[in-house]
Structure formats: C-alpha cells, structure tokens
Amino acid sequence: PLSAGPAGKALGGRRGRALALTDLAAQEAPPPRTASGIAELDRVLGGGLVGASAILVGGDPGIGKSTLLLQAAAAFAGAGLGAVYVSGEEAAEQIRMRAGRLGLQDAPVRLATETNLRDILTTLDAERPDLVIVDSIQTMWADNVESAPGSVAQVRAAAHELVSFAKRRGVSVILVGHVTKEGQIAGPRVVEHMVDTVLYFEGERGHQFRILRAVKNRFGPADEIGVFEMTGHGLAEVPNPSALFLADRDRPAAGAVVFAGMEGSRPLLTEIQALVAPSPLSQPRRTVVGLDGGRLATILAVLEARCGIPFAGLDVYLNVAGGLRVSEPAADLAVAAALLSAREDVALPADTVVFGEISLSGALRPVTQAENRLKEARKLGFTVAMAPERLRLAADPGMDVRRFVDLTGFVGEVFGAG
C-alpha cells in the first residue's frame, strides 16, 4: 500500500506508541502563512497559504480553475515557495501555452503530466516542494485500488494519500475537483471532510466576473469571497466589487433594486432585477438566476397572503446582475421591492438601497452587520436605506434610514399598494 495502516480488519494485540497530550490552555504560535500577492486569493485563504494545508478547489468546466491556479502557482513561486504543477488532464505544452498567454512563461514553476499516483508521490518525495497543485483529483489513479480513475474508491484513495503526504512532509497541496450538474464537487463527500479548505470558483459563462468562495476553512473565515474579472490576459483582481457590479446603473428603472449584502466579512452591493409580465400559460413561469427559487416562491406567497398582492397569471423573472449568487435571507426585502417595482411599473430612487429579512407572518426581521452594509452604501454615494424597524445601529450611519415594521407597511408607504 502507499500509506501505512493496519494489516487486517482488527488492530490486534500489538501496542502502539503513547501520544503526547496537551490541555486547552496550551499556547501555540499561529501557523505561518505565505502571501501570494494576489489580494483576493489571500483574502479567501484567510491571509495567505498555510504550510502543510490541503485545499480543494471546485468549479464548472471552463470557468477558469486552471487559469486561477496557474496564476496562483506563479505568484507563490515568486514569493519564494517551490511550486510544482501536476496535470492529469492537459499536456505540458498546453500548460506552457496558457502560461505564455498569461505572461507567466518565466515563472519558476515546475510541471509534470501524470496520473499514476505512486509515481507522483515518489517524485514529490524526492523534490520536496513547498506547494503542489494537482489538476484534477478525478484523473488520479492509485494502482492499489481495483477500479477506474474517477470512481468513488479511486477519488477517496487518491485524496487520502495526497492529504496524508501534505501533513507528513509539510507540503501544501491544492486539489482541483470536478463538479456535478448540481454544482457539488464530484466524488465522495468525505473528500471535503479530509481537506482543510474547500473553495468554489463560481460565475456565469456570459459574464466576465468570477467569484472564489470559501465554504470551509480551518485557518480562516468561511463564506469569504474574492472577486476576479476574466480578461484576455487571465484573471484580474476586483478590489471594489460593489462599484463594478453597479457600474452600469445610469438611471432608475422599474424592477431594479440595489441590495446591500454581506459576503463573509465583505459588504457587497448588487442590483436585483425583476420582470413581471402577463402569462399566456396556465402555469406561469418562475425563472430565477442567482437566487434560490424556493425563496422567491415564499416571498410571492407572503405578498399575496399578507399584503393582498397576487401574482397569479403573471410570469416572474428574477436575476442578480453580474452573475453573482445571493444566498442570505437579508435579500428578501430587496427581492420583494424589485417584484413590486416591476409589477407596479414604479422605479425606486437611484440613491436607495434595501435590505431585510421577511418572515412568514410578514414581519421584517433585522439582519447582521447593518453598520458595514450602510457604510459601503454611503461610500458609493447612496443616501437612503430601507430596512427593518428593529435594526441595531451603534452610531449615526450618515444617511437616511427608513425603517418598516412589516411588509404591509413597506408596500403601503413605498408603492401605495397593499
């Protein structure tokens, strides 16, 4: 076998070594980190790359995973780490062509194209790099497992061997993972439990923006995001994504509402767009891009049951501008405002942001980090915020905050309906 383990199913009578135990009060220095110089990547990693860590990166085909990791490998190599890029999907010449297009042909990154896990580990054990990128884990093949590459058993075995190697040799390992059509990383779920950090690289094919999102991080905050823009010369950082997502807003339009959201510790302003039109179908369409379809159905039901505003016989289209995905409940009030704006053909003022959670009773619930949301909105020139009544603010936000107790009051005051 590639790794040491019990010879049989039971451990037997042979005694193992005694473990050194510590208590909770023991003081240890935080793990050292190496910054890549790519601020958005370092932000998602929690401040930089931790030695001996295992990272899993997933994303749709063609979204830019290989481009991102080649740029990351070059950046970390430039910071002094010995970097090795192992590809099981592309020839070395293809990777060199991409490096040339990105202007990274002189970066001190060593390449290998191989799928045999035993040969890869033997090479890495001899070379002793600081960082290894494996693209992808589904192409790796362990010769001690009798199944095809990409199968559940092969992916589990390959991930176990590479993570064990990372911890044993003090090498940071980044694994690329394919995703299923549902957007989950293909293979056994145990792979995500094995690694220290799980990142998803998201984005719509038709948009230039890409989001690197941390869904698990043992060395930093989860749900942190980094924003990139796909250009002809690779991925470029977007230091102020709110300004970029709102760059095309030239005048108020019915159905368009700016939502003041949070992604991890970063406030992010995005435009939520709605279109409501008469439907010729017996079952009206409900099309959602960038939001949860179940959440839309809930908001439509609350609007009808609590405010007396029906959407029966109307097609509803909902979209988040820029290809961003919004998952927090704080977007409920902005979604409701966009739907009502489209239905009544009434545009909200251009200097207004909206946020708040809607309960099934129609009450508006406060959301977290309201000060950060308002601070970001004020920085971008917004002067009015519509939010729940019980919003907690430690200081004067410097803008007009219009508070509402419930959805009925919001609909009546803003749209004169309900």
C-alpha positions in Angstrom: 0.0 0.0 0.0 1.0 3.6 -0.5 0.4 4.5 3.2 1.0 2.7 6.4 -2.1 1.2 8.0 -3.5 -1.9 9.9 -2.6 -5.1 8.2 -6.0 -6.6 8.9 -9.5 -5.6 9.8 -8.7 -5.6 13.5 -5.8 -3.8 15.2 -4.7 -7.0 17.0 -2.9 -7.1 20.3 0.3 -5.1 19.3 0.6 -2.0 21.3 1.1 1.4 19.7 3.0 4.4 20.8 1.8 6.7 23.5 0.5 10.1 22.4 1.6 13.4 23.9 -1.5 15.1 25.3 -1.9 18.9 25.8 -4.6 20.9 27.5 -6.8 23.7 26.2 -4.8 26.4 27.8 -1.6 25.5 25.9 -0.2 28.4 23.9 1.0 27.8 20.4 2.1 30.2 17.7 -0.4 30.6 14.8 0.6 28.7 11.7 2.9 30.6 9.4 1.4 31.9 6.2 2.8 32.9 2.8 1.0 35.7 1.0 0.8 35.2 -2.8 0.5 38.9 -3.6 -2.9 38.3 -5.2 -5.0 40.1 -2.5 -8.3 38.5 -3.4 -6.9 35.0 -3.2 -5.1 35.7 0.1 -8.3 37.1 1.5 -10.2 33.9 0.7 -7.4 31.8 2.2 -7.6 33.8 5.4 -4.5 35.8 4.9 -2.3 33.5 2.8 -1.3 29.9 2.3 -0.7 27.8 5.4 2.1 25.3 5.2 1.1 21.6 5.2 -2.5 22.5 4.4 -4.8 20.7 1.9 -7.1 22.8 -0.2 -9.9 21.6 -2.6 -11.0 23.9 -5.4 -14.1 23.1 -7.4 -15.9 24.8 -10.2 -17.8 24.3 -13.5 -15.8 23.2 -16.6 -14.3 26.2 -18.4 -14.9 28.6 -15.6 -11.1 29.3 -15.2 -9.9 27.0 -12.4 -6.7 26.0 -14.2 -6.0 29.7 -15.1 -6.5 30.7 -11.5 -4.3 28.0 -10.1 -1.5 28.6 -12.7 -1.5 32.3 -11.7 -1.5 31.3 -8.0 1.4 28.8 -8.5 3.4 31.6 -10.3 2.6 34.1 -7.5 3.6 31.7 -4.7 6.7 30.7 -6.6 7.5 34.4 -6.9 7.1 34.7 -3.1 9.8 32.1 -2.6 7.9 28.8 -2.5 9.0 25.8 -4.5 5.9 25.1 -6.7 5.0 22.0 -8.7 2.0 21.9 -11.1 0.9 18.3 -11.8 -1.8 17.9 -14.5 -3.6 14.8 -15.4 -5.8 16.4 -18.0 -3.5 18.5 -20.2 -0.2 18.1 -21.9 2.8 20.1 -20.7 2.7 22.1 -23.9 -0.9 23.2 -23.3 0.1 24.5 -19.9 3.1 26.3 -21.4 0.8 27.9 -24.0 -1.5 29.1 -21.2 1.4 30.4 -19.2 2.7 32.3 -22.3 -0.8 33.9 -22.8 -0.8 35.0 -19.1 2.8 36.3 -19.3 4.0 33.7 -16.8 6.4 31.8 -19.0 9.4 32.8 -16.9 7.8 31.9 -13.5 9.8 29.3 -11.6 7.0 26.7 -11.6 7.9 23.1 -12.4 5.5 21.0 -14.5 4.6 17.3 -14.6 1.9 15.5 -16.6 1.0 12.2 -14.9 -2.0 10.3 -13.5 -0.2 7.5 -11.7 -0.4 8.4 -8.0 2.6 6.3 -7.0 4.9 8.0 -9.5 3.7 11.4 -8.4 4.3 10.8 -4.7 7.7 9.3 -5.4 8.6 12.4 -7.4 7.3 14.8 -4.8 9.1 12.9 -2.0 12.4 13.4 -3.9 11.8 17.0 -5.0 10.4 18.2 -1.6 8.4 21.3 -3.0 6.5 23.7 -0.8 3.4 23.7 -2.9 1.8 21.1 -5.1 -1.2 21.7 -7.4 -2.9 18.5 -8.7 -5.3 19.1 -11.6 -7.5 17.2 -11.1 -8.2 14.7 -8.3 -10.7 12.8 -10.5 -7.9 11.9 -13.0 -5.5 10.4 -10.4 -5.1 6.6 -10.4 -3.9 4.6 -7.4 -2.6 1.2 -8.5 -3.6 -0.5 -5.3 -7.3 0.2 -5.9 -9.1 -2.0 -8.3 -11.5 0.5 -10.0 -11.4 3.0 -12.8 -10.0 6.5 -12.4 -12.7 8.9 -11.3 -14.6 6.3 -9.4 -15.6 6.9 -5.8 -13.0 4.5 -4.5 -10.2 6.0 -6.6 -11.0 9.6 -5.7 -11.2 8.7 -2.0 -7.9 6.8 -2.1 -6.1 9.5 -4.1 -7.3 12.3 -1.8 -6.3 10.3 1.3 -2.8 9.7 0.0 -2.2 13.3 -1.1 -3.6 14.8 2.1 -1.5 12.4 4.2 1.5 13.3 2.2 0.8 17.0 2.8 0.7 16.5 6.6 3.6 14.1 6.7 6.0 16.2 4.6 4.8 19.7 5.4 3.8 20.4 1.8 0.8 22.4 0.9 -1.4 20.6 -1.6 -4.1 22.2 -3.8 -6.5 19.7 -5.4 -8.8 20.6 -8.3 -12.2 18.9 -8.2 -14.8 18.5 -10.9 -18.4 19.4 -10.1 -21.7 17.7 -10.8 -24.5 19.3 -12.7 -26.0 20.2 -9.3 -22.8 22.2 -8.5 -21.4 19.9 -5.9 -17.8 18.5 -6.1 -17.9 15.1 -7.8 -16.9 12.1 -5.8 -17.4 11.1 -2.2 -18.3 13.8 0.3 -15.6 12.5 2.6 -13.0 14.3 0.4 -14.4 17.7 1.6 -14.0 16.4 5.2 -10.4 15.4 4.6 -9.1 18.7 3.4 -8.6 21.9 5.4 -10.2 24.3 3.0 -12.9 24.0 0.3 -13.2 26.7 -2.3 -15.7 27.1 -5.1 -14.9 29.1 -8.2 -18.3 30.4 -9.5 -19.5 32.6 -12.3 -21.8 32.7 -15.3 -20.3 31.9 -18.7 -21.8 35.0 -20.2 -20.3 37.3 -17.6 -16.7 38.3 -17.0 -16.9 38.2 -13.2 -15.7 35.2 -11.2 -16.2 34.6 -7.5 -13.9 32.5 -5.4 -15.9 31.4 -2.4 -14.6 29.7 0.8 -17.3 27.2 2.1 -14.9 25.6 4.6 -11.6 27.0 6.1 -9.9 25.7 9.2 -7.4 28.6 9.0 -9.7 31.5 8.3 -13.4 32.6 8.0 -15.7 30.6 5.8 -18.1 32.3 3.3 -15.3 34.8 2.5 -15.2 35.7 -1.2 -12.7 37.0 -3.7 -13.8 38.7 -6.9 -12.0 38.4 -10.2 -12.6 39.6 -13.7 -11.8 37.3 -16.7 -9.7 39.3 -19.2 -7.7 38.4 -22.3 -4.6 38.2 -20.0 -6.1 36.0 -17.3 -7.9 36.7 -14.1 -7.6 40.3 -12.8 -8.5 41.2 -9.2 -11.5 43.4 -8.5 -10.7 45.3 -5.3 -14.0 47.2 -5.2 -16.6 44.7 -6.5 -19.6 46.8 -5.4 -18.6 49.7 -7.7 -18.1 47.3 -10.5 -21.4 45.4 -10.1 -23.2 48.8 -10.1 -21.2 50.4 -12.8 -23.9 50.2 -15.5 -26.6 51.8 -13.4 -27.2 55.1 -15.3 -30.8 55.9 -14.3 -33.6 54.4 -12.2 -35.6 51.6 -13.8 -38.7 49.7 -12.8 -37.8 46.3 -11.3 -34.2 47.2 -10.4 -33.3 47.5 -6.7 -29.9 47.8 -5.1 -29.3 45.2 -2.3 -26.8 45.9 0.4 -25.5 42.4 1.2 -22.6 40.7 3.0 -20.3 38.0 1.6 -18.3 36.8 4.5 -16.8 39.9 6.1 -17.1 41.9 3.0 -20.1 44.2 2.3 -21.2 43.9 -1.3 -23.8 46.0 -3.2 -25.6 44.3 -6.1 -28.5 45.0 -8.3 -31.5 42.7 -8.1 -33.6 42.8 -11.3 -37.2 41.7 -11.7 -39.6 41.5 -14.7 -43.3 40.8 -14.2 -45.4 40.2 -17.4 -48.8 38.7 -18.2 -48.6 35.0 -18.9 -50.4 33.1 -21.7 -49.8 29.8 -19.8 -52.0 28.1 -17.3 -48.8 27.6 -15.2 -47.0 31.0 -15.1 -43.2 30.9 -15.4 -41.0 31.5 -12.4 -37.4 31.9 -13.6 -34.6 32.7 -11.1 -30.9 33.3 -11.8 -28.6 34.0 -8.8 -31.2 33.4 -6.1 -32.9 30.5 -4.5 -36.2 29.6 -6.4 -37.8 28.4 -3.1 -37.1 31.8 -1.5 -38.9 33.5 -4.4 -41.9 31.3 -4.0 -42.0 32.1 -0.3 -41.9 35.9 -0.9 -44.6 35.7 -3.6 -46.8 33.8 -1.1 -46.2 36.3 1.7 -47.0 39.2 -0.7 -50.3 37.6 -1.6 -51.4 36.3 1.8 -50.2 39.3 4.0 -50.4 42.2 1.5 -53.2 41.1 -0.8 -51.0 41.5 -3.9 -51.4 38.4 -6.2 -49.0 37.3 -8.9 -51.4 34.7 -10.3 -51.4 34.8 -14.1 -48.1 36.7 -14.2 -44.7 35.4 -15.4 -42.0 36.3 -12.9 -38.3 36.6 -13.9 -35.7 37.4 -11.2 -31.9 38.0 -11.8 -28.9 39.1 -9.8 -26.8 41.4 -12.0 -23.2 40.5 -12.8 -23.6 36.7 -12.4 -23.4 36.8 -8.6 -25.2 34.3 -6.4 -27.0 35.7 -3.3 -28.0 33.3 -0.6 -28.5 35.3 2.6 -32.1 35.9 3.8 -31.3 39.7 4.1 -32.1 39.9 0.4 -35.8 39.2 1.0 -36.9 42.8 1.2 -34.9 43.8 -1.9 -36.5 40.9 -3.8 -40.0 42.0 -2.7 -39.2 45.6 -3.7 -37.9 44.5 -7.1 -41.1 42.4 -7.7 -43.4 45.2 -6.7 -41.5 47.8 -8.7 -41.8 45.7 -11.8 -45.5 44.8 -11.2 -46.5 48.4 -10.5 -44.0 49.9 -13.0 -42.6 52.2 -10.4 -38.9 52.8 -10.1 -37.2 53.3 -6.7 -34.9 56.3 -6.4 -31.4 55.7 -7.7 -29.8 56.7 -4.3 -31.7 54.0 -2.3 -30.5 50.6 -1.0 -32.8 47.9 0.5 -32.1 45.0 2.9 -34.1 43.0 5.4 -35.5 39.5 6.1 -39.2 38.7 5.6 -40.8 36.3 8.0 -43.9 34.2 7.0 -46.0 36.5 9.2 -45.0 39.4 7.0 -42.9 41.0 9.7 -39.5 42.4 8.8 -36.6 40.9 10.8 -33.3 42.7 11.4 -30.1 41.5 9.8 -26.5 41.3 11.0 -23.6 43.7 10.2 -26.0 46.6 9.4 -23.3 49.2 10.0 -21.0 47.6 7.4 -23.8 47.5 4.8 -24.7 51.1 5.4 -21.0 52.2 5.4 -20.4 50.6 2.0 -23.6 52.1 0.6 -22.6 55.6 1.8 -19.2 55.2 0.3 -20.8 54.6 -3.1 -23.0 57.7 -2.9 -26.3 56.2 -1.7 -28.2 58.4 0.7 -31.3 56.4 1.7 -31.7 52.9 3.1 -34.9 50.9 3.6 -34.5 48.4 6.4 -36.4 46.7 9.3 -37.6 48.7 12.2 -35.5 46.8 14.8 -32.3 47.4 13.0 -29.4 48.0 15.6 -27.0 50.8 14.8 -24.2 51.7 17.2 -23.7 55.2 15.7 -25.3 57.6 13.2 -24.9 55.9 9.8 -24.6 59.3 8.0 -27.6 58.5 5.7 -31.4 58.5 5.9 -32.6 55.1 7.2 -36.3 54.5 6.6 -37.5 51.7 8.9 -40.5 49.5 8.5 -42.2 47.1 10.9 -43.7 44.8 8.4 -44.1 44.1 4.7 -47.6 45.6 4.6 -46.3 49.0 5.9 -43.4 48.9 3.4 -45.7 48.2 0.5 -48.2 50.9 1.5 -45.6 53.6 2.1 -43.3 52.9 -0.8 -45.7 51.8 -3.5 -49.1 52.9 -2.2 -50.5 49.4 -2.5 -51.4 46.6 -0.2 
